[in-house]
Structures are given as structure tokens and as C-alpha cells.
Amino acid sequence: MLEVPAEDAKLVTLARASRARTRAQEGAAVRDTDGRTYSACTVDLGTVQLTALQLAVAMALASGVKGLEAAAVVNDGGSVDVEVVRHFAGAALPVVVADGNGEVLDVIHT
């Protein structure tokens, strides 16, 4: 298991909770540059499909966020598309990837 800073571990916890609450395929959470967090789950309504990370970033943007510090995605080992984070927050933002038990599997630096 990889070790991550406590603030990033909190993002994993929030992402796990979002996923569990809705029984979604994945959960995600982001932390903005002011320390506020936003969490979301996968949306699949047939005509509207968003990854949990896309929705978490969209929620942050809708709140007027100017930048992000970190993100986390919890899923069952599926791939993680970090393009939305890279596009909004730029390079070197850490995206923690964890499994459903909260075990950190990887840290992707956009």
C-alpha cells in the first residue's frame, strides 16, 4: 500500500463515501486551492455519462474555484482518465487512485 499525505487520504475517504452512498462504479473527490473539497460519483443516465472525477471537477468549477491542489478516485481497478484535471489544473497535480477498501494503488501526476 502506498502512503499519501493525510489531506490526500481524506480525499480517498470522501470518494469512497460518495461511491458507497450511491453504489456507483466510482467515486472521486478534489481539493481546491483554498482547501475546500468536492466529492462525486459516476453518472450514467444513458444520454448523460460523466466519470466521478469529471463531476467533482465540474462541481468545483460551479462553485467558482480558481484551481485544484489534489484529487482522488476510488474504483475497482479500472482505468482513470485524468484529462479533466490536467485541462483545468495543469501539470503535476496528484491524482490518488484507490480501491474500494481505500488502499492506495497509485498516484498519477497529471
Backbone torsions as a table, in degrees:
resi	resn	phi	psi	omega
1	MET	NA	133.3	178.1
2	LEU	-80.4	145.3	175.6
3	GLU	-93.5	138.3	176.3
4	VAL	-130.9	157.4	177.0
5	PRO	-57.3	153.9	-176.9
6	ALA	-55.4	-39.9	-179.7
7	GLU	-65.5	-33.7	177.1
8	ASP	-75.7	-33.6	175.7
9	ALA	-63.2	-34.4	176.5
10	LYS	-62.7	-38.1	177.3
11	LEU	-62.7	-39.9	177.4
12	VAL	-61.1	-43.5	179.3
13	THR	-61.4	-44.4	178.7
14	LEU	-64.2	-40.8	179.3
15	ALA	-65.3	-41.1	177.5
16	ARG	-61.8	-42.3	-179.0
17	ALA	-64.8	-42.3	178.5
18	SER	-62.0	-43.0	179.8
19	ARG	-65.0	-46.5	-177.5
20	ALA	-65.9	-40.2	-177.9
21	ARG	-59.4	-35.0	-174.9
22	THR	-110.8	-3.5	-175.7
23	ARG	55.9	37.5	-178.3
24	ALA	-80.7	167.1	178.7
25	GLN	-63.9	-38.3	178.1
26	GLU	-149.9	160.6	174.6
27	GLY	-126.0	156.3	179.0
28	ALA	-147.9	158.3	174.5
29	ALA	-148.0	147.6	176.7
30	VAL	-129.7	153.6	175.4
31	ARG	-120.0	129.4	-179.1
32	ASP	-86.3	177.4	-176.1
33	THR	-70.7	-9.8	174.6
34	ASP	-98.7	1.3	178.6
35	GLY	91.0	-0.5	178.0
36	ARG	-77.4	150.3	-178.6
37	THR	-119.5	152.4	179.0
38	TYR	-137.2	131.0	179.3
39	SER	-126.1	154.4	-176.3
40	ALA	-156.9	171.4	176.5
41	CYS	-128.7	170.7	177.7
42	THR	-61.1	140.3	174.4
43	VAL	-118.0	123.1	177.9
44	ASP	-137.4	93.1	-178.4
45	LEU	-108.4	20.9	-178.1
46	GLY	85.1	-70.1	-179.5
47	THR	-88.1	-15.7	178.2
48	VAL	-124.5	119.3	179.0
49	GLN	-131.8	123.7	177.6
50	LEU	-133.7	139.0	172.1
51	THR	-73.6	161.8	178.4
52	ALA	-60.6	-38.9	-179.8
53	LEU	-66.8	-40.9	177.1
54	GLN	-60.0	-43.7	-178.9
55	LEU	-68.8	-40.1	178.7
56	ALA	-62.1	-42.3	177.7
57	VAL	-66.4	-41.6	178.5
58	ALA	-61.5	-40.0	178.5
59	MET	-64.7	-40.2	177.8
60	ALA	-64.4	-44.9	178.5
61	LEU	-61.3	-40.5	179.5
62	ALA	-65.6	-19.2	177.7
63	SER	-91.8	1.4	176.4
64	GLY	89.6	17.8	-179.3
65	VAL	-62.8	141.3	178.7
66	LYS	-100.3	-16.8	179.5
67	GLY	-169.8	166.5	179.2
68	LEU	-120.3	152.7	176.6
69	GLU	-104.8	-37.6	-175.4
70	ALA	-162.5	165.0	178.2
71	ALA	-146.6	161.0	175.2
72	ALA	-142.4	145.3	176.7
73	VAL	-130.7	134.1	176.8
74	VAL	-118.5	123.4	175.6
75	ASN	-151.8	-173.3	-178.2
76	ASP	-99.2	44.6	175.9
77	GLY	90.4	8.7	177.6
78	GLY	-75.5	168.7	178.6
79	SER	-70.1	156.9	-179.7
80	VAL	-122.6	121.4	178.0
81	ASP	-92.0	111.0	-176.7
82	VAL	-98.4	10.5	-176.1
83	GLU	-57.2	-40.3	-179.5
84	VAL	-62.5	-37.9	178.4
85	VAL	-70.2	-44.7	179.9
86	ARG	-60.1	-42.4	-178.0
87	HIS	-66.0	-42.0	-176.9
88	PHE	-84.5	-43.1	-170.4
89	ALA	-104.6	-9.4	178.3
90	GLY	85.8	-168.3	-174.7
91	ALA	-79.6	158.9	171.6
92	ALA	75.1	7.8	176.0
93	LEU	-76.8	127.2	-180.0
94	PRO	-77.3	133.7	173.2
95	VAL	-118.4	110.6	-179.6
96	VAL	-82.2	130.3	178.9
97	VAL	-112.8	124.3	-177.8
98	ALA	-132.1	160.2	175.9
99	ASP	-89.0	179.6	-176.2
100	GLY	-61.7	-20.1	176.8
101	ASN	-88.3	-2.5	-179.8
102	GLY	89.1	6.2	178.6
103	GLU	-76.5	124.9	-178.3
104	VAL	-74.5	122.8	-178.3
105	LEU	-98.0	-31.5	-175.1
106	ASP	-162.9	159.7	169.6
107	VAL	-128.7	113.7	-180.0
108	ILE	-94.7	129.5	174.8
109	HIS	-102.4	113.8	-174.8
110	THR	-64.0	NA	NA
